[in-house]
Amino acid sequence: MKGAIVLLGLVVVGALVGAVAASAGVVRRPVVPAMFVLGDSTLDVGNNNHLPGKDVPRANQPFYGVDFPGRAIATGRFSNGYNIADFIAKYLGFEKSPLAYLVLKSRNYLIPSALTRGVSYASAGAGILDSTSAEISIPLSKQVRYFAATKAEMEAAVGRGNVSRLLAHSFFLLGVGSNDLFQSTATTQGDVIALYTALISNYTAAITDLYGMGARKFGFIGVSPLGCVPAVRVLNATGACNDAMNQIAMGFTATLKSALAGLAPKLPGLVYSLGDSFAALETTFSNPQAAGYENADSACCGSGRLGAEGGYCTRNSKLCTDHDAYVYWDWIHSTQRAAELGAQALFNEGPAQVTAPISFGQLAHER
């Protein structure tokens, strides 16, 4: 036990004094001791591969992972390679996103990872509401319970005080809400307001629970322009975005922004950054070429019109020639390149900042 505590102490101290190299913005060592990830398919790195049931959304076959660095293999990421959690982890000084909770449990490696890198609980299809994608994903509330179980095991291994210090300086990344909005049947203004109320109530409850367990640094990724994903565009004869769905997505992020501003003062020591994915992608859609894209409305891997009529990317899908030239990899999810640019925007502290009240970079260095 004593040896484990000393080891953890060295890990925490090393992470806390880590510095960002001046040259090329390369992080020499992690600036936080660990990263804990909760959310949906945009962040999932393999949890759903371990869920039972034929209807569970999984990215466990080609052509997912076709560009995964070092080895072209489907990893459970809904991407041709890395996803945005990986790039955020890189900015924090890690090699990539921490491994999936269910993967770590199956390998009996949960606690070593939790103490030195973190854990990802993200699950494709997950929602803020338990009713969203019920039975085929790990909803946010269950992800929080998984974290609670992880924390208990960490404390048993190295002691409550060490775990408390580690969690207080760790980076908690949350990105969820899109599936709740996709599956909502809200049409009237009253329905939408009721939906927002339920979502924010559950979301802030989860945040408060995580805070109660020691989390202090929260990086939130807002929902993107859902009305512009290929799966939605293909329903329009012209292939245009669904403005009504975009308004609901934009309204949710605005409501979340207000809720966080009201919640933070009630939780002493909590610091956060909210990334506005809608604002970041809106610029891309207005001028894709300026961002280096040739196509911002179709799936690189898919079939039929806009590559969106066959559902998820499969080994039978048609692939575009230049994967980096597309915003979307499949009918809903972004390419590795789009994820990389998204992470850059979250950490950007310049005039194009899309985060509030601080950037992810500033959040990572908060003490």
SEZA-233367 format. One record per residue (C-alpha): x, y, z. Coordinates in steps of 0.5 Angstrom, whole numbers, padded with zeros to 4 digits, always signed. Layout:
N
XYZ;...
This chain:
367
+0000+0000+0000;+0006+0005+0002;+0009+0004-0005;+0003+0005-0009;+0002+0012-0005;+0009+0014-0006;+0008+0012-0014;+0001+0016-0014;+0004+0022-0011;+0010+0022-0016;+0005+0021-0022;+0001+0027-0019;+0007+0032-0017;+0010+0030-0024;+0003+0032-0028;+0002+0038-0024;+0009+0041-0025;+0009+0039-0033;+0010+0045-0038;+0008+0046-0045;+0014+0047-0049;+0015+0053-0053;+0017+0050-0059;+0011+0048-0064;+0006+0048-0058;+0008+0041-0056;+0006+0038-0049;+0012+0035-0046;+0009+0032-0041;+0001+0032-0038;-0001+0038-0035;-0006+0034-0031;-0006+0028-0028;-0011+0024-0031;-0017+0025-0036;-0024+0023-0035;-0029+0023-0041;-0037+0022-0041;-0041+0023-0047;-0044+0020-0053;-0041+0017-0060;-0037+0023-0061;-0032+0021-0055;-0033+0014-0055;-0027+0010-0056;-0030+0003-0055;-0035+0002-0049;-0040+0000-0054;-0036-0006-0057;-0037-0009-0050;-0045-0008-0049;-0050-0014-0051;-0055-0014-0056;-0055-0013-0064;-0058-0006-0064;-0052-0003-0060;-0049+0002-0064;-0042+0000-0065;-0036+0002-0070;-0032-0005-0069;-0031-0006-0077;-0028-0003-0083;-0028+0002-0085;-0028+0005-0078;-0021+0006-0076;-0018+0006-0083;-0013+0012-0082;-0012+0010-0074;-0005+0012-0073;+0000+0006-0073;-0005+0001-0075;-0011+0001-0079;-0016-0002-0075;-0023-0001-0072;-0023+0001-0065;-0030+0003-0063;-0029+0010-0065;-0034+0013-0070;-0028+0016-0074;-0023+0014-0079;-0018+0015-0074;-0018+0019-0068;-0024+0023-0065;-0024+0029-0061;-0023+0026-0054;-0016+0024-0057;-0014+0031-0060;-0016+0034-0053;-0012+0029-0049;-0006+0030-0054;-0007+0038-0052;-0007+0036-0045;+0000+0032-0046;-0003+0025-0047;-0002+0020-0053;-0009+0019-0054;-0016+0019-0050;-0016+0014-0044;-0018+0007-0045;-0026+0005-0045;-0028+0003-0038;-0031-0003-0040;-0025-0005-0044;-0021-0003-0038;-0025-0008-0033;-0024-0014-0038;-0017-0013-0038;-0017-0012-0030;-0013-0005-0031;-0018+0000-0029;-0014+0003-0023;-0007+0003-0026;-0010+0007-0032;-0015+0011-0027;-0009+0013-0023;-0004+0015-0029;-0009+0017-0035;-0016+0017-0033;-0022+0013-0036;-0027+0014-0042;-0034+0012-0040;-0037+0015-0046;-0042+0011-0050;-0045+0012-0057;-0052+0013-0057;-0052+0016-0050;-0056+0021-0047;-0057+0026-0042;-0064+0023-0041;-0064+0015-0039;-0070+0014-0044;-0065+0016-0050;-0063+0010-0053;-0065+0006-0047;-0062-0001-0047;-0057+0000-0053;-0052+0005-0049;-0050+0007-0043;-0054+0014-0041;-0050+0019-0037;-0053+0017-0030;-0050+0010-0031;-0043+0013-0033;-0043+0017-0027;-0045+0011-0023;-0039+0008-0026;-0034+0013-0024;-0037+0013-0017;-0035+0005-0017;-0028+0007-0020;-0027+0012-0015;-0028+0007-0009;-0023+0002-0012;-0018+0008-0013;-0019+0010-0006;-0018+0003-0004;-0012+0002-0007;-0008+0009-0006;-0012+0012+0000;-0018+0018+0000;-0013+0024+0000;-0009+0022-0006;-0015+0021-0010;-0018+0027-0008;-0012+0031-0010;-0012+0027-0016;-0019+0028-0018;-0019+0036-0016;-0013+0037-0022;-0016+0032-0027;-0019+0034-0033;-0027+0032-0034;-0029+0032-0041;-0037+0032-0042;-0040+0032-0049;-0047+0029-0049;-0054+0032-0051;-0055+0031-0059;-0058+0024-0058;-0063+0027-0054;-0065+0032-0059;-0065+0028-0065;-0070+0023-0061;-0074+0029-0059;-0081+0029-0061;-0082+0037-0059;-0085+0041-0064;-0088+0047-0060;-0085+0052-0056;-0088+0049-0050;-0085+0042-0052;-0078+0045-0053;-0078+0049-0047;-0080+0043-0043;-0075+0039-0046;-0069+0044-0044;-0072+0044-0037;-0071+0036-0037;-0064+0036-0040;-0061+0041-0036;-0064+0039-0029;-0061+0032-0031;-0054+0035-0034;-0053+0039-0028;-0055+0034-0023;-0050+0029-0026;-0045+0035-0026;-0046+0036-0018;-0045+0029-0017;-0039+0029-0020;-0037+0035-0016;-0039+0032-0010;-0034+0026-0012;-0028+0031-0013;-0028+0033-0020;-0027+0041-0021;-0025+0042-0028;-0030+0041-0033;-0029+0042-0040;-0036+0041-0044;-0037+0041-0051;-0044+0043-0054;-0048+0040-0059;-0046+0042-0066;-0051+0044-0072;-0055+0037-0072;-0059+0040-0078;-0053+0040-0082;-0051+0032-0081;-0052+0028-0088;-0057+0024-0084;-0061+0030-0083;-0060+0033-0090;-0061+0027-0094;-0069+0028-0092;-0069+0035-0095;-0070+0034-0103;-0065+0040-0104;-0060+0037-0099;-0060+0043-0095;-0059+0044-0087;-0066+0043-0083;-0066+0050-0080;-0071+0048-0074;-0067+0043-0072;-0061+0047-0072;-0065+0052-0068;-0067+0047-0062;-0059+0045-0062;-0057+0052-0061;-0062+0054-0056;-0060+0048-0052;-0053+0050-0052;-0055+0057-0050;-0059+0054-0044;-0053+0050-0042;-0049+0056-0042;-0054+0060-0038;-0055+0054-0033;-0047+0053-0032;-0046+0060-0030;-0051+0060-0025;-0049+0053-0022;-0041+0055-0022;-0042+0060-0016;-0046+0055-0012;-0040+0050-0012;-0034+0053-0010;-0028+0051-0013;-0031+0049-0020;-0028+0052-0026;-0031+0050-0033;-0030+0052-0040;-0036+0051-0045;-0034+0050-0052;-0039+0052-0057;-0039+0047-0063;-0045+0050-0067;-0041+0057-0067;-0035+0053-0069;-0038+0049-0075;-0043+0055-0077;-0036+0058-0080;-0034+0052-0084;-0041+0051-0087;-0041+0058-0090;-0034+0057-0093;-0032+0050-0093;-0026+0051-0097;-0023+0056-0093;-0022+0051-0087;-0019+0046-0092;-0025+0042-0094;-0028+0040-0101;-0034+0037-0098;-0038+0039-0092;-0045+0036-0093;-0044+0029-0095;-0041+0023-0092;-0034+0020-0094;-0036+0013-0092;-0043+0011-0094;-0048+0010-0100;-0053+0013-0104;-0055+0021-0104;-0050+0025-0099;-0047+0018-0097;-0053+0018-0092;-0058+0013-0095;-0054+0007-0092;-0053+0009-0085;-0047+0007-0081;-0040+0006-0085;-0039-0001-0087;-0034-0005-0091;-0039-0005-0096;-0039+0003-0096;-0036+0007-0102;-0030+0011-0099;-0029+0018-0102;-0022+0019-0104;-0019+0024-0100;-0021+0023-0092;-0019+0030-0090;-0023+0034-0095;-0029+0032-0092;-0032+0034-0085;-0036+0028-0084;-0034+0021-0084;-0041+0017-0084;-0048+0020-0084;-0047+0023-0077;-0040+0023-0075;-0034+0027-0076;-0027+0025-0080;-0021+0025-0076;-0019+0032-0079;-0025+0035-0077;-0024+0033-0070;-0017+0035-0070;-0020+0042-0072;-0025+0042-0067;-0020+0041-0061;-0016+0046-0064;-0022+0051-0063;-0023+0049-0056;-0016+0050-0054;-0015+0057-0058;-0015+0063-0054;-0015+0068-0060;-0020+0072-0063;-0023+0066-0066;-0025+0063-0059;-0031+0059-0059;-0031+0058-0051;-0033+0061-0045;-0032+0064-0040;-0025+0061-0041;-0021+0056-0046;-0020+0049-0045;-0012+0051-0045;-0014+0056-0040;-0018+0051-0036;-0012+0045-0036;-0008+0050-0033;-0012+0053-0027;-0010+0051-0020;
